[in-house]
């Protein structure tokens, strides 16, 4: 039996992703993990965070997840979650703006 190939993590990418989520999605929870099979991450709005209202939407209540097959890094998985969550947040804000007649760029403020 051969040992699975599991690359070492480059922590700088994870640090960059953590700084990004704290800046772009403040008040969101996040978790990461890594094993011989994948690097994975999950994020979502915290019930007491500024985006708690988004929990009314199923996709936000379920959170955003990435499970990248090895070779991969947890920083990459976290970045993928952030990108998906920001796109979903923009879509919700755009939909709210269109029903209220507010320009989309002002809806997210």
C-alpha positions as CSV (number, residue, x, y, z in Angstrom):
1,X,0.0,0.0,0.0
2,X,1.4,3.4,-0.9
3,X,1.1,6.4,1.3
4,X,-1.3,9.1,0.0
5,X,0.4,12.2,-1.4
6,X,-0.5,15.2,0.8
7,X,1.3,18.4,0.1
8,X,2.3,20.8,2.9
9,X,0.2,23.8,3.4
10,X,1.5,27.2,2.3
11,X,0.2,29.2,5.3
12,X,0.6,32.6,3.6
13,X,-2.3,31.8,1.3
14,X,-4.5,30.9,4.2
15,X,-3.6,34.1,6.0
16,X,-4.5,36.1,2.9
17,X,-7.8,34.4,2.7
18,X,-8.5,35.0,6.4
19,X,-7.7,38.7,6.1
20,X,-10.0,38.9,3.1
21,X,-13.0,37.3,4.8
22,X,-12.6,39.5,7.8
23,X,-12.5,42.6,5.5
24,X,-15.1,41.7,2.9
25,X,-17.5,39.6,5.0
26,X,-17.1,40.8,8.6
27,X,-19.1,39.0,11.2
28,X,-19.1,35.7,9.2
29,X,-18.0,32.4,10.7
30,X,-15.4,30.3,8.8
31,X,-13.7,26.9,9.2
32,X,-11.1,25.1,7.2
33,X,-9.6,21.6,7.1
34,X,-7.2,19.5,5.2
35,X,-6.6,15.8,4.7
36,X,-5.0,13.4,2.2
37,X,-8.2,13.6,0.1
38,X,-9.1,17.3,0.0
39,X,-8.7,20.8,1.4
40,X,-12.0,22.1,2.5
41,X,-13.6,25.3,3.8
42,X,-17.0,26.5,4.9
43,X,-18.3,30.0,5.7
44,X,-21.6,31.7,6.6
45,X,-23.1,34.7,8.2
46,X,-23.1,34.6,12.0
47,X,-26.5,34.9,13.6
48,X,-25.3,38.0,15.5
49,X,-23.3,39.5,12.6
50,X,-24.2,42.4,10.4
51,X,-25.4,40.0,7.6
52,X,-27.7,38.0,9.9
53,X,-30.7,39.1,7.8
54,X,-29.3,37.0,4.9
55,X,-30.0,33.8,7.0
56,X,-33.6,34.2,5.8
57,X,-32.3,32.8,2.5
58,X,-31.7,29.1,2.4
59,X,-28.3,29.3,0.6
60,X,-26.9,31.6,3.4
61,X,-28.5,29.5,6.2
62,X,-26.8,26.4,4.7
63,X,-23.5,28.2,4.3
64,X,-21.0,28.1,1.5
65,X,-18.6,25.2,1.1
66,X,-15.7,24.2,-1.0
67,X,-14.1,20.7,-1.1
68,X,-11.0,20.8,-3.4
69,X,-9.3,17.5,-4.2
70,X,-5.7,17.2,-3.4
71,X,-3.3,18.7,-4.3
72,X,-5.1,21.8,-2.9
73,X,-4.7,24.2,0.0
74,X,-7.1,25.4,2.6
75,X,-6.5,29.0,1.6
76,X,-7.7,28.2,-1.9
77,X,-10.8,26.5,-0.5
78,X,-11.6,29.5,1.7
79,X,-11.1,31.9,-1.3
80,X,-13.5,29.8,-3.3
81,X,-16.1,30.1,-0.5
82,X,-15.6,33.8,-0.3
83,X,-16.0,34.3,-4.0
84,X,-19.3,32.2,-4.1
85,X,-20.7,34.0,-1.0
86,X,-19.9,37.5,-2.4
87,X,-21.6,36.6,-5.7
88,X,-24.7,35.3,-3.8
89,X,-24.8,38.4,-1.6
90,X,-24.6,40.7,-4.7
91,X,-27.5,38.7,-6.3
92,X,-29.6,39.2,-3.2
93,X,-28.8,42.9,-3.0
94,X,-29.5,43.3,-6.8
95,X,-32.9,41.5,-6.4
96,X,-33.8,43.7,-3.4
97,X,-32.8,46.8,-5.3
98,X,-34.8,45.9,-8.4
99,X,-38.0,45.4,-6.3
100,X,-37.4,48.7,-4.4
101,X,-36.3,50.8,-7.4
102,X,-32.9,51.5,-5.7
103,X,-29.7,51.5,-7.9
104,X,-27.9,48.2,-7.3
105,X,-24.7,49.9,-6.2
106,X,-26.6,51.5,-3.4
107,X,-28.4,48.3,-2.3
108,X,-25.3,46.8,-0.8
109,X,-24.5,49.8,1.4
